[in-house]
Amino acid sequence: QLQLVESGGGSVQAGGSLRLSCVASGNIFSDSLWGWFRQAPGMEREGVASVSQGRSRTLYADSVKGRFTISQDNAKKTVYLQMNSLEPEDTAMYFCAARAGGARYYPDLNAATYDSWGQGTRVTVST
């Protein structure tokens, strides 16, 4: 498993931007499947974005498509989530997740696919 630490959350007005970062420890960063998830109060955790470097593919939830971008920097062992045009509905705790050894998997927004999780970073979008 990997140890994951998220950062970059905060409060922003609607229409603003944030970039979340997820720094990983471990030697199998580049061999992992990566995802970002979010959970709003009283709601189930939902997949937001996923990147598969082995498949050179990304996958986004319909609700964020065109606004969010996931990327992976192997040299920095960091996965990013660039969030633009934020809406109040994006308010949630955001979690980074990894599937060790999953680099050849296709991008996946199913939480059950992942075996390492960060503690989360909170994003609040106000009107």
Disulfide bonds with the S-S distance in Angstrom:
Cys22-Cys96 2.12
